[in-house]
């Protein structure tokens, strides 16, 4: 990426026939980011909505090879869809980052950029996993006041993880950090160092849930299930193969912060980034945005209790219309990637955005 500010690149046609615009912008600390605007120029009476992916993936996470994606549903419902590649994106290139960096620098800049480009005064956001934690930090600190609805999947202010994951993040993570600055599920297909080959061998010897080595490495990296982020029956064959190219480096700097958050029972800052709070669930959030929280009952990355705790927190601190929905047949990412998500999940998201 050579140009990091200014107007979008030339359009590219999406599989649905809609036109993409790729926009280049800078985070507030100068890091180059990108956003993809889908269906630019089409009628979008409901205004802009920002989609924010999780750690070690990219904005294309929201467009898996299924018949109907969340992006399709949003555009058809009249939204101006913006897909953010923040600093955790594999399209940006591996950099050490923390949730603090994204909360202070990436999300406020992205919100301001979208509003400037569209002329809208307010917007909505759909945020997933570490895109959700970091965006909720921005919101709780009052850094994105223009966002009036936040649809959060999996985790927001209270990360709760399975016991095996607690062991890995407390005990194994400090040991691994001595040998590698990153973990990378793509090592399943292409380990390139002694440590990555050892990690791959260990995972292949202990995870036998499928024949996709990246899928198995994903489970080791992000959770404690087999698999951790989805139920195989929820993914079609094309999506299960597609994920092999959709995961890459996640820095140990992030895992170190998440270990501190899990220990504290809430999100905590680990740096002195401007505008951030030290903790995020000790006082009322500094936002009027309505939160629509979603959790998969089968999630083995962040347990449903994560969202349940945040919902209880919101109910205690304000008289609001925040909601929580726990989906019994879904886990972490099949919420977005599932072959039946267009039937089971997307109408629930649209209903929360539209009401």
WORAWO-V124939 format. One record per pair of residues at least 24 apart in sequence whose ideal C-beta (glycine too) atoms are under 10 Angstrom apart, sorted by the first residue. I is the first residue (numbers start at 1). J is the second residue. Records with the same first field share a line. If there is no record, write none. Layout:
I=J ; J
This chain:
1=32 ; 33 ; 34 ; 85 ; 91 ; 92 ; 93
2=32
3=32
4=30 ; 31 ; 32 ; 33 ; 34
5=30 ; 32 ; 113
7=117
8=34 ; 35 ; 36 ; 37 ; 40 ; 117
9=34 ; 36
11=37 ; 40 ; 41
12=36
14=38 ; 39 ; 63 ; 69 ; 71 ; 72 ; 75
15=63 ; 65 ; 69 ; 72
16=63 ; 68 ; 69 ; 71 ; 72 ; 75 ; 76
18=42 ; 71 ; 72 ; 75 ; 81
20=63 ; 81 ; 83
21=82 ; 117
22=59 ; 83 ; 85
23=82 ; 83 ; 84 ; 85 ; 110 ; 113 ; 114 ; 117
24=113
25=84 ; 85 ; 106 ; 109 ; 110 ; 112 ; 113 ; 114 ; 116 ; 117
26=105 ; 106 ; 109 ; 113
27=86 ; 87 ; 92 ; 101 ; 102 ; 104 ; 105 ; 106 ; 107 ; 108 ; 109 ; 110
28=101 ; 104 ; 105 ; 106 ; 107 ; 108 ; 109 ; 110 ; 112 ; 143 ; 273 ; 274 ; 275
29=87 ; 101 ; 104 ; 105 ; 106 ; 109 ; 273 ; 274
30=105
31=86 ; 87 ; 92 ; 93 ; 95 ; 97 ; 101 ; 105 ; 106 ; 109
32=85 ; 87 ; 92 ; 93
33=84 ; 85 ; 86 ; 87 ; 89 ; 91 ; 92 ; 102 ; 105 ; 106 ; 109 ; 110 ; 113
34=58 ; 59 ; 83 ; 84 ; 85 ; 86 ; 89 ; 91 ; 92
35=59 ; 82 ; 83 ; 84 ; 85 ; 86 ; 110 ; 113 ; 114 ; 117
36=60 ; 62 ; 63 ; 71 ; 81 ; 82 ; 83 ; 84 ; 85 ; 91
37=80 ; 81 ; 82 ; 83 ; 114 ; 117 ; 118
38=62 ; 63 ; 69 ; 71 ; 72 ; 74 ; 75 ; 79 ; 80 ; 81 ; 82 ; 83
39=71 ; 72 ; 74 ; 75 ; 76 ; 79 ; 80 ; 81
40=80 ; 81 ; 82 ; 117
41=80
42=75 ; 76 ; 78 ; 79 ; 80 ; 81
43=75 ; 78 ; 80
44=74 ; 75 ; 77 ; 78 ; 79 ; 80 ; 81 ; 118 ; 120
45=77 ; 78 ; 79 ; 80
46=74 ; 77 ; 78 ; 79 ; 80 ; 124 ; 350 ; 353 ; 354
47=78 ; 79 ; 80 ; 114 ; 115 ; 118 ; 119 ; 120 ; 121 ; 122 ; 123 ; 124 ; 148 ; 353
48=79 ; 80 ; 81 ; 82 ; 111 ; 114 ; 115 ; 117 ; 118 ; 119 ; 120 ; 122 ; 123 ; 124 ; 125 ; 146
49=74 ; 75 ; 77 ; 79 ; 80 ; 81 ; 82 ; 83 ; 114 ; 123 ; 124 ; 125 ; 126 ; 147 ; 149 ; 151 ; 349 ; 353
50=80 ; 81 ; 82 ; 83 ; 84 ; 107 ; 110 ; 111 ; 113 ; 114 ; 123 ; 124 ; 125 ; 126 ; 127 ; 131 ; 135 ; 144 ; 147 ; 150
51=79 ; 81 ; 82 ; 83 ; 84 ; 124 ; 125 ; 126 ; 127 ; 128 ; 131 ; 151 ; 336
52=82 ; 83 ; 84 ; 85 ; 86 ; 88 ; 102 ; 106 ; 107 ; 110 ; 125 ; 126 ; 127 ; 128 ; 129 ; 130 ; 131 ; 132 ; 134 ; 135 ; 150 ; 152
53=83 ; 84 ; 85 ; 86 ; 88 ; 89 ; 90 ; 127 ; 128 ; 129 ; 130 ; 131 ; 132 ; 246 ; 336
54=88 ; 89 ; 127 ; 128 ; 129 ; 130 ; 131 ; 132 ; 133 ; 134 ; 153 ; 154 ; 155 ; 222 ; 229 ; 250 ; 301 ; 332 ; 333 ; 336
55=86 ; 87 ; 88 ; 89 ; 90 ; 97 ; 99 ; 102 ; 128 ; 129 ; 130 ; 131 ; 133 ; 134 ; 183 ; 221 ; 222 ; 247 ; 249 ; 250 ; 251 ; 254 ; 255 ; 258
56=88 ; 89 ; 90 ; 94 ; 129 ; 130 ; 182 ; 183 ; 184 ; 185 ; 186 ; 218 ; 221 ; 222 ; 246 ; 247 ; 248 ; 249 ; 250 ; 251 ; 254
57=85 ; 88 ; 89 ; 90 ; 91 ; 128 ; 129 ; 130 ; 131 ; 185 ; 218 ; 243 ; 246 ; 247 ; 248 ; 250 ; 333
58=83 ; 84 ; 85 ; 86 ; 88 ; 89 ; 90 ; 91 ; 92 ; 245 ; 246 ; 247 ; 248
59=83 ; 84 ; 85 ; 86 ; 89 ; 90 ; 91 ; 131
60=85 ; 89 ; 90 ; 91 ; 242 ; 245 ; 246
61=89 ; 90 ; 128 ; 129 ; 131 ; 243 ; 246 ; 247 ; 333 ; 336 ; 337
62=126 ; 128 ; 336 ; 337
63=242 ; 336 ; 337
64=235 ; 236 ; 238 ; 239 ; 240 ; 242 ; 243 ; 246 ; 333 ; 334 ; 336 ; 337 ; 338 ; 339 ; 341
65=236 ; 237 ; 238 ; 239 ; 240 ; 241 ; 242 ; 337 ; 339
66=235 ; 236 ; 238 ; 239 ; 242 ; 336 ; 337 ; 338 ; 339 ; 340 ; 341 ; 342
67=236 ; 339 ; 340 ; 342
68=339 ; 341 ; 342 ; 343 ; 346
69=336 ; 337 ; 341 ; 342 ; 346
70=126 ; 335 ; 336 ; 337 ; 341 ; 342 ; 345 ; 346 ; 349 ; 350
71=346
72=342 ; 346
73=341 ; 342 ; 345 ; 346 ; 347 ; 349 ; 350
74=124 ; 126 ; 346 ; 349 ; 350 ; 353
76=346 ; 350
77=346 ; 347 ; 349 ; 350 ; 353 ; 354
78=350 ; 354
79=123 ; 124 ; 126 ; 350 ; 353 ; 354
80=114 ; 117 ; 118 ; 120 ; 123
81=126
82=110 ; 111 ; 113 ; 114 ; 117 ; 118 ; 123 ; 125
84=109 ; 110 ; 111 ; 113 ; 114 ; 125 ; 127 ; 131 ; 135
85=110
86=110 ; 130 ; 131 ; 134 ; 135
87=134 ; 251
88=129 ; 130 ; 131 ; 134 ; 249 ; 250 ; 251 ; 254
89=131 ; 248
90=184 ; 186 ; 245 ; 246 ; 247 ; 248 ; 249 ; 250
91=248
93=248 ; 249
94=181 ; 182 ; 184 ; 248 ; 249 ; 250 ; 251
95=249 ; 251 ; 253
96=181 ; 182 ; 249 ; 251 ; 252 ; 253 ; 254
97=130 ; 134 ; 250 ; 251 ; 253 ; 254 ; 257
98=134 ; 251 ; 253 ; 254 ; 256 ; 257 ; 258 ; 269 ; 270 ; 271 ; 273
99=130 ; 131 ; 133 ; 134 ; 135 ; 136 ; 137 ; 138 ; 253 ; 254 ; 257 ; 258 ; 261 ; 267 ; 268 ; 269 ; 270 ; 271 ; 273 ; 276 ; 280
100=134 ; 137 ; 253 ; 257 ; 267 ; 268 ; 269 ; 270 ; 271 ; 272 ; 273 ; 274 ; 276
101=134 ; 253 ; 254 ; 257 ; 271 ; 273 ; 276
102=130 ; 131 ; 133 ; 134 ; 135 ; 137 ; 138 ; 254 ; 273
103=133 ; 134 ; 135 ; 136 ; 137 ; 138 ; 139 ; 140 ; 141 ; 143 ; 144 ; 267 ; 269 ; 273 ; 275 ; 276 ; 277 ; 280
104=134 ; 137 ; 138 ; 141 ; 143 ; 269 ; 271 ; 272 ; 273 ; 274 ; 275 ; 276
105=138 ; 143 ; 273 ; 274 ; 275
106=131 ; 134 ; 135 ; 138
107=131 ; 134 ; 135 ; 136 ; 137 ; 138 ; 139 ; 143 ; 144 ; 147
108=135 ; 138 ; 141 ; 143 ; 144 ; 145 ; 146 ; 147 ; 275
109=143
110=135 ; 138 ; 144
111=135 ; 138 ; 139 ; 143 ; 144 ; 145 ; 146 ; 147
112=144 ; 146
114=146 ; 147
115=146 ; 147
120=146
121=146 ; 148
122=146 ; 147 ; 148 ; 149 ; 289
123=147 ; 148 ; 149
124=148 ; 149 ; 150 ; 151 ; 289 ; 290 ; 292 ; 352 ; 353 ; 354
125=149 ; 150 ; 151 ; 152 ; 289 ; 353
126=150 ; 151 ; 152 ; 153 ; 292 ; 294 ; 336 ; 349 ; 352 ; 353
127=151 ; 152 ; 153 ; 154 ; 155 ; 156
128=152 ; 153 ; 154 ; 155 ; 294 ; 332 ; 333 ; 335 ; 336
129=153 ; 154 ; 155 ; 222 ; 229 ; 301 ; 302 ; 332 ; 333 ; 335 ; 336
130=154 ; 155 ; 159 ; 222 ; 250 ; 254 ; 257 ; 258 ; 302
132=156 ; 157 ; 293 ; 294 ; 302 ; 306 ; 307 ; 310
133=157 ; 158 ; 159 ; 254 ; 257 ; 258 ; 261 ; 267 ; 280 ; 302 ; 306
134=254 ; 267
136=267 ; 280 ; 281 ; 285 ; 287 ; 289 ; 291 ; 293 ; 310
137=267 ; 268 ; 269 ; 273 ; 275 ; 276 ; 277 ; 280 ; 285
138=275 ; 276 ; 287
139=280 ; 285 ; 286 ; 287 ; 288 ; 289 ; 291
140=267 ; 276 ; 277 ; 279 ; 280 ; 281 ; 283 ; 284 ; 285 ; 286 ; 287 ; 289
141=269 ; 273 ; 274 ; 275 ; 276 ; 277 ; 280 ; 285 ; 286 ; 287
142=275 ; 277 ; 285 ; 286 ; 287 ; 288
143=274 ; 275 ; 276 ; 286 ; 287
144=287 ; 289
145=286 ; 287 ; 288 ; 289
146=289
147=287 ; 288 ; 289 ; 290
148=287 ; 288 ; 289 ; 290
149=289 ; 290 ; 291 ; 292 ; 352 ; 353 ; 354 ; 355
150=287 ; 289 ; 290 ; 291 ; 292 ; 293 ; 322 ; 352
151=290 ; 291 ; 292 ; 293 ; 294 ; 323 ; 348 ; 349 ; 350 ; 352 ; 353
152=291 ; 292 ; 293 ; 294 ; 295 ; 306 ; 307 ; 310 ; 324
153=292 ; 293 ; 294 ; 295 ; 296 ; 299 ; 302 ; 307 ; 327 ; 330 ; 332 ; 333 ; 335 ; 336 ; 345 ; 349
154=229 ; 293 ; 294 ; 295 ; 296 ; 299 ; 301 ; 302 ; 303 ; 304 ; 306 ; 307 ; 331 ; 332 ; 333 ; 335 ; 336
155=258 ; 261 ; 267 ; 293 ; 295 ; 299 ; 301 ; 302 ; 303 ; 304 ; 305 ; 306 ; 307 ; 309 ; 310 ; 332
156=267 ; 280 ; 281 ; 291 ; 293 ; 294 ; 295 ; 302 ; 306 ; 307 ; 309 ; 310 ; 311 ; 313 ; 314
157=261 ; 265 ; 266 ; 267 ; 279 ; 280 ; 281 ; 285 ; 291 ; 293 ; 306 ; 307 ; 309 ; 310 ; 311 ; 313 ; 314
158=261 ; 262 ; 264 ; 265 ; 266 ; 267 ; 280 ; 281 ; 302 ; 305 ; 306 ; 307 ; 308 ; 309 ; 310 ; 311 ; 312 ; 313
159=258 ; 259 ; 261 ; 262 ; 263 ; 264 ; 265 ; 266 ; 267 ; 301 ; 302 ; 303 ; 305 ; 306 ; 309 ; 310
160=262 ; 265 ; 299 ; 302 ; 303 ; 304 ; 305 ; 306 ; 307 ; 308 ; 309 ; 310
161=222 ; 223 ; 224 ; 258 ; 259 ; 261 ; 262 ; 299 ; 300 ; 301 ; 302 ; 303 ; 305 ; 306
162=223 ; 224 ; 225 ; 228 ; 299 ; 300 ; 301 ; 302 ; 303
163=224
164=223 ; 224 ; 225 ; 228 ; 300
165=222 ; 223 ; 224 ; 225 ; 228 ; 258 ; 262 ; 300 ; 301 ; 302 ; 303
166=224 ; 259 ; 262 ; 263
167=224
168=220 ; 221 ; 222 ; 223 ; 224 ; 255 ; 259
169=255 ; 256 ; 258 ; 259 ; 260 ; 261 ; 262 ; 263
170=259 ; 262 ; 263
171=259
172=220 ; 255
173=252 ; 255 ; 256 ; 258 ; 259
174=252 ; 255 ; 256 ; 259
176=252 ; 255
177=251 ; 252 ; 253 ; 255 ; 256
178=252
179=252
180=249 ; 251 ; 252
181=249 ; 251 ; 252 ; 253
182=248 ; 249 ; 250 ; 251 ; 252 ; 253 ; 254 ; 255
183=217 ; 220 ; 221 ; 222 ; 248 ; 249 ; 250 ; 251 ; 252 ; 254 ; 255
184=214 ; 217 ; 221 ; 247 ; 248 ; 249 ; 250
185=213 ; 214 ; 215 ; 216 ; 217 ; 218 ; 219 ; 220 ; 221 ; 222 ; 229 ; 243 ; 244 ; 246 ; 247 ; 248 ; 249 ; 250
186=213 ; 214 ; 217 ; 218 ; 244 ; 245 ; 246 ; 247 ; 248 ; 249
187=213 ; 214 ; 217 ; 220 ; 221 ; 247 ; 248 ; 249
188=212 ; 213 ; 214 ; 215 ; 216 ; 217 ; 218 ; 220 ; 221 ; 244 ; 247
189=213 ; 214 ; 217 ; 244 ; 245 ; 247
190=214
191=217
210=235 ; 240
211=240
212=240 ; 241 ; 243 ; 244
213=244
214=240 ; 241 ; 243 ; 244 ; 245 ; 246 ; 247
215=240 ; 241 ; 243 ; 244 ; 247
217=244 ; 247
218=243 ; 244 ; 246 ; 247 ; 301 ; 332 ; 333
219=300 ; 301
221=247 ; 250 ; 255 ; 301
222=247 ; 250 ; 300 ; 301 ; 302 ; 332 ; 333
223=299 ; 300 ; 301 ; 302 ; 303 ; 331 ; 332
224=300 ; 301
225=298 ; 299 ; 300 ; 301 ; 331 ; 332
226=300
227=298 ; 300 ; 301 ; 331 ; 332 ; 333 ; 334
228=298 ; 299 ; 300 ; 301 ; 331 ; 332 ; 333
229=296 ; 298 ; 299 ; 300 ; 301 ; 331 ; 332 ; 333 ; 334 ; 335 ; 337
230=296 ; 298 ; 299 ; 300 ; 301 ; 330 ; 331 ; 332 ; 333 ; 334 ; 335 ; 336 ; 337 ; 338
231=296 ; 298 ; 300 ; 329 ; 330 ; 331 ; 332 ; 334 ; 338
232=334
233=329 ; 334 ; 338 ; 339 ; 340
234=296 ; 298 ; 329 ; 330 ; 331 ; 333 ; 334 ; 335 ; 337 ; 338 ; 339 ; 340 ; 341 ; 344
235=333 ; 334 ; 337 ; 338 ; 339
236=337 ; 338 ; 339 ; 340
237=339
238=339
239=333 ; 334 ; 337 ; 338 ; 339
240=337 ; 339
242=337
243=333 ; 337
246=333 ; 337
258=302
262=302
265=309
266=309 ; 310 ; 313
267=310
280=310 ; 313
281=309 ; 310 ; 312 ; 313 ; 314 ; 316 ; 317
282=313
283=317
284=313 ; 314 ; 316 ; 317 ; 318
285=310 ; 313 ; 314 ; 317 ; 318 ; 320
287=318
288=318 ; 320
289=320 ; 322
290=314 ; 320 ; 321 ; 322 ; 323 ; 352 ; 353 ; 355
291=320 ; 321 ; 322 ; 323 ; 324 ; 352
292=321 ; 322 ; 323 ; 324 ; 325 ; 348 ; 349 ; 351 ; 352 ; 353 ; 355
293=322 ; 323 ; 324 ; 325 ; 326 ; 352
294=323 ; 324 ; 325 ; 326 ; 327 ; 330 ; 335 ; 345 ; 348 ; 349 ; 352
295=324 ; 325 ; 326 ; 327 ; 330 ; 331 ; 332 ; 335
296=326 ; 327 ; 328 ; 329 ; 330 ; 331 ; 332 ; 333 ; 334 ; 335 ; 338 ; 345
297=326 ; 327 ; 328 ; 329 ; 330 ; 331
298=327 ; 328 ; 329 ; 330 ; 331 ; 332 ; 334
299=326 ; 327 ; 330 ; 331 ; 332 ; 333 ; 334 ; 335
300=331 ; 332
301=331 ; 332 ; 333
302=331 ; 332
304=328
321=355
323=348 ; 351 ; 352 ; 355
325=349 ; 351 ; 352
